[in-house]
Amino acid sequence: MTSSVNCRQTPTPAEHYGPLMAALADVAEQSFFACVDPCDAASFEERAAGVDNWLRVSVGFQGAFAGLFSCTLPEPLAAELFDSFLGQADESARNETLVFDLVGEFGNMICGTWLTRTAERRRFALHRPEVRRVPPPVVTTGAEGGQELLCLNDRPLAVGLVFVPWQG
């Protein structure tokens, strides 16, 4: 006989987007002096129009549950976050490697904050953030889309969350 208390359930992204968005807002506000606002699909597409250069940070995690957190943002927003984080606006101090590192740390901070708050005393291992250039995101939302759309400093930002089924 198996107790339902001892059975692990694979969570759904829908039940975690609220806490994940709260973690993103806190990290953005406290570490990057940035403002996060909700964004519907039409507003996201309007803000994303004409932006060709996008970055995606992906952070895998394992513990009480496992999965992948991702955040897709335009490169101009990444540069803005870089400047805010360092408290400077000197473009000559910015290079691709440093911006990619900063975007990786941004993703790592969001994922770590969310898991710490959500899982409290359970341990998680975060994988090294991976940052890469990607095409503009295709706007899908809800359970089928697996992403949430936001505006960060009035620029579009898409957040994704995928869970891996627990096997044990």
Summary of the structure (lengths in Angstrom):
residues: 168
radius of gyration: 16.5
end to end distance: 15.6
largest distance: 64.9
contacts: 476
relative contact order: 0.27
helix: 42%
strand: 26%
